[in-house]
Amino acid sequence: MPVLRSKRVVLPEGISPASIHVEGERIERVSRWDDAPSTVTDYGDLVILPGLVDSHVHVNEPGRTDWEGFETATKAAAAGGITTIVDMPLNSIPPTTTVKHLLVKRQALEGKCHVDVALWGGVVPGNTSELRPMLEEGARGFKCFLVDSGVEEFPSVSEKELREAAETLSGTGAPLLVHAEMPGPIIAAGAATAGADPTDYRSYLHSRPAQAEDEAIELLRRVAKETGADIHVVHLSSSSALPIVADSKLTAETTPHYLHFVAEQIPAGRYEFKCAPPIREHANRERLWQGLRDGIITSIVSDHSPCTPELKRGHFHSAWGGISSLQFVLPIIWTEARNRGFTLQDVVRWTSEATARLARLKKKGAIEAGRDADFAVFAPDERFVVDGSIIEHRHKVTPYRGEELFGVVKETWLRGERVFDGVRPSNRWFSTYRGVFCGATPKR
């Protein structure tokens, strides 16, 4: 029975010295630091965290594997201490919007995954009858857009279609995840900013105003109240929507880029910073952090949305909108959180516990008996610079290149096996489907 111990283990009840006893893929028990055999792996003062669960990742396979793919995405996850990702239904071709397409996605990931992978389904016009059957095949919940998604095969839904999906999912426990921007304010802002320099970030920022998010989230508040559905706001960037979320049964996530960067410091022509909704101003960023402190925002996810370098060219209005950060979620958040008085237990709550709960992955998200033996071994006081040579994503295009961050992932363990040794992810892991999610199993 492998035993891992440290003077600093992040447990549900706090950070303390502990020994973690592993039996097969599971945590058999957690005991005192000195309750360990002579064969213990002792990490000293390094921190042992539960493996992160990133519930918002665009892997893009099949169909757009030149943008990213399961092999490279899950290698990046392993290198970042992430032991489970939940793949979004769009940007792959076909999108995961029917049972048939869900099975295609499951087949596409076979033999390629270095961490566990779960799947979201998608809501598009006309597919409401597919939702419950997709749940039976393992979809953890469903994503939809209220505004153009950017890819033609995943159209947005109307308010009527949103309500139909919410009513269908009500009572199932499966969340309805919504890209919360309304098209009206965006169309009006686009007309108002016509003629502005498209290489200037401010022209893009002003074209997607916070009002678009606020109106969408107000709609979601009403729909959640009227249908009883579990509705989740993805990648919240507008801090002015926080009172709406607080006064509702909605849950909400935000992302590292909204918590790290500020619009005032984005240079002209740096299209790797483009995402939707946009990165907003410094004051907005600080209010998002307050939203985390107040418990209004419950989770932080990467919204890893990569593309080829060619698609990040042109200008802010034509370049692909998405940021690659999967590998660096933990150090980005820790760098900002430590400066504001938060602890690693807060980080775990946002990036492991809440995200596992959202995706209904009961074996993930915490270090306690019965859970999967998923761990990140972390040096919180070490620094590093994000350099292309260490990036495991398929492409090296990311606004984090050159950023100095606190926190180095020394090892990652997935269900009792080490899958990252501090240098490179293991190459001996393959993926099989285990009922409700995909899990890595050793090559035989």
ChimeraX attribute file (.defattr): number of C-alpha atoms within 10 A of each C-alpha:
attribute: neighborCount
match mode: 1-to-1
recipient: residues
	/A:1	11
	/A:2	16
	/A:3	22
	/A:4	20
	/A:5	27
	/A:6	22
	/A:7	18
	/A:8	21
	/A:9	27
	/A:10	22
	/A:11	19
	/A:12	15
	/A:13	7
	/A:14	12
	/A:15	17
	/A:16	15
	/A:17	20
	/A:18	22
	/A:19	25
	/A:20	27
	/A:21	25
	/A:22	23
	/A:23	17
	/A:24	14
	/A:25	15
	/A:26	20
	/A:27	23
	/A:28	19
	/A:29	16
	/A:30	19
	/A:31	16
	/A:32	12
	/A:33	18
	/A:34	11
	/A:35	15
	/A:36	19
	/A:37	12
	/A:38	7
	/A:39	10
	/A:40	16
	/A:41	15
	/A:42	15
	/A:43	16
	/A:44	12
	/A:45	15
	/A:46	19
	/A:47	25
	/A:48	31
	/A:49	26
	/A:50	31
	/A:51	30
	/A:52	33
	/A:53	32
	/A:54	28
	/A:55	30
	/A:56	24
	/A:57	23
	/A:58	28
	/A:59	29
	/A:60	27
	/A:61	25
	/A:62	21
	/A:63	14
	/A:64	16
	/A:65	19
	/A:66	14
	/A:67	21
	/A:68	23
	/A:69	24
	/A:70	26
	/A:71	24
	/A:72	20
	/A:73	27
	/A:74	27
	/A:75	27
	/A:76	26
	/A:77	29
	/A:78	36
	/A:79	31
	/A:80	29
	/A:81	34
	/A:82	32
	/A:83	32
	/A:84	30
	/A:85	30
	/A:86	24
	/A:87	25
	/A:88	25
	/A:89	29
	/A:90	26
	/A:91	26
	/A:92	25
	/A:93	18
	/A:94	21
	/A:95	24
	/A:96	29
	/A:97	24
	/A:98	21
	/A:99	20
	/A:100	12
	/A:101	18
	/A:102	23
	/A:103	14
	/A:104	17
	/A:105	22
	/A:106	19
	/A:107	14
	/A:108	15
	/A:109	21
	/A:110	17
	/A:111	17
	/A:112	21
	/A:113	26
	/A:114	32
	/A:115	32
	/A:116	27
	/A:117	26
	/A:118	23
	/A:119	26
	/A:120	28
	/A:121	29
	/A:122	27
	/A:123	28
	/A:124	23
	/A:125	15
	/A:126	11
	/A:127	13
	/A:128	21
	/A:129	12
	/A:130	16
	/A:131	21
	/A:132	16
	/A:133	13
	/A:134	24
	/A:135	19
	/A:136	12
	/A:137	14
	/A:138	21
	/A:139	26
	/A:140	23
	/A:141	25
	/A:142	28
	/A:143	23
	/A:144	26
	/A:145	21
	/A:146	20
	/A:147	19
	/A:148	15
	/A:149	16
	/A:150	14
	/A:151	12
	/A:152	10
	/A:153	15
	/A:154	24
	/A:155	18
	/A:156	21
	/A:157	19
	/A:158	14
	/A:159	14
	/A:160	10
	/A:161	19
	/A:162	24
	/A:163	19
	/A:164	17
	/A:165	25
	/A:166	25
	/A:167	17
	/A:168	16
	/A:169	24
	/A:170	18
	/A:171	13
	/A:172	12
	/A:173	14
	/A:174	22
	/A:175	23
	/A:176	26
	/A:177	23
	/A:178	22
	/A:179	23
	/A:180	26
	/A:181	25
	/A:182	21
	/A:183	17
	/A:184	13
	/A:185	18
	/A:186	20
	/A:187	13
	/A:188	13
	/A:189	20
	/A:190	19
	/A:191	11
	/A:192	12
	/A:193	16
	/A:194	11
	/A:195	9
	/A:196	13
	/A:197	14
	/A:198	18
	/A:199	17
	/A:200	18
	/A:201	25
	/A:202	19
	/A:203	19
	/A:204	24
	/A:205	23
	/A:206	17
	/A:207	21
	/A:208	22
	/A:209	20
	/A:210	21
	/A:211	18
	/A:212	22
	/A:213	27
	/A:214	24
	/A:215	19
	/A:216	21
	/A:217	27
	/A:218	16
	/A:219	16
	/A:220	26
	/A:221	19
	/A:222	15
	/A:223	21
	/A:224	21
	/A:225	14
	/A:226	12
	/A:227	18
	/A:228	15
	/A:229	24
	/A:230	23
	/A:231	26
	/A:232	24
	/A:233	22
	/A:234	24
	/A:235	25
	/A:236	25
	/A:237	26
	/A:238	24
	/A:239	21
	/A:240	15
	/A:241	19
	/A:242	20
	/A:243	12
	/A:244	19
	/A:245	22
	/A:246	17
	/A:247	11
	/A:248	15
	/A:249	17
	/A:250	22
	/A:251	20
	/A:252	23
	/A:253	24
	/A:254	25
	/A:255	23
	/A:256	23
	/A:257	27
	/A:258	25
	/A:259	23
	/A:260	17
	/A:261	18
	/A:262	18
	/A:263	18
	/A:264	12
	/A:265	10
	/A:266	18
	/A:267	13
	/A:268	14
	/A:269	15
	/A:270	16
	/A:271	28
	/A:272	23
	/A:273	24
	/A:274	24
	/A:275	20
	/A:276	19
	/A:277	22
	/A:278	26
	/A:279	26
	/A:280	23
	/A:281	16
	/A:282	17
	/A:283	10
	/A:284	19
	/A:285	22
	/A:286	17
	/A:287	16
	/A:288	25
	/A:289	20
	/A:290	16
	/A:291	19
	/A:292	19
	/A:293	14
	/A:294	11
	/A:295	14
	/A:296	21
	/A:297	23
	/A:298	20
	/A:299	27
	/A:300	31
	/A:301	28
	/A:302	26
	/A:303	26
	/A:304	24
	/A:305	22
	/A:306	32
	/A:307	26
	/A:308	17
	/A:309	15
	/A:310	9
	/A:311	15
	/A:312	21
	/A:313	15
	/A:314	14
	/A:315	19
	/A:316	26
	/A:317	18
	/A:318	13
	/A:319	17
	/A:320	24
	/A:321	21
	/A:322	22
	/A:323	24
	/A:324	26
	/A:325	29
	/A:326	32
	/A:327	25
	/A:328	24
	/A:329	25
	/A:330	30
	/A:331	25
	/A:332	21
	/A:333	24
	/A:334	22
	/A:335	18
	/A:336	17
	/A:337	18
	/A:338	14
	/A:339	9
	/A:340	13
	/A:341	8
	/A:342	13
	/A:343	13
	/A:344	20
	/A:345	17
	/A:346	18
	/A:347	20
	/A:348	25
	/A:349	19
	/A:350	25
	/A:351	28
	/A:352	27
	/A:353	25
	/A:354	19
	/A:355	28
	/A:356	25
	/A:357	15
	/A:358	22
	/A:359	23
	/A:360	16
	/A:361	18
	/A:362	14
	/A:363	18
	/A:364	26
	/A:365	29
	/A:366	25
	/A:367	26
	/A:368	21
	/A:369	17
	/A:370	17
	/A:371	21
	/A:372	26
	/A:373	28
	/A:374	32
	/A:375	27
	/A:376	26
	/A:377	24
	/A:378	25
	/A:379	18
	/A:380	20
	/A:381	12
	/A:382	12
	/A:383	14
	/A:384	13
	/A:385	13
	/A:386	17
	/A:387	13
	/A:388	15
	/A:389	7
	/A:390	14
	/A:391	21
	/A:392	22
	/A:393	25
	/A:394	21
	/A:395	17
	/A:396	19
	/A:397	21
	/A:398	20
	/A:399	19
	/A:400	23
	/A:401	14
	/A:402	12
	/A:403	12
	/A:404	15
	/A:405	22
	/A:406	20
	/A:407	20
	/A:408	21
	/A:409	27
	/A:410	19
	/A:411	23
	/A:412	32
	/A:413	23
	/A:414	27
	/A:415	25
	/A:416	21
	/A:417	20
	/A:418	16
	/A:419	25
	/A:420	26
	/A:421	16
	/A:422	16
	/A:423	11
	/A:424	15
	/A:425	23
	/A:426	16
	/A:427	15
	/A:428	15
	/A:429	20
	/A:430	20
	/A:431	23
	/A:432	19
	/A:433	18
	/A:434	12
	/A:435	11
	/A:436	17
	/A:437	19
	/A:438	23
	/A:439	23
	/A:440	25
	/A:441	20
	/A:442	11
	/A:443	10
	/A:444	6
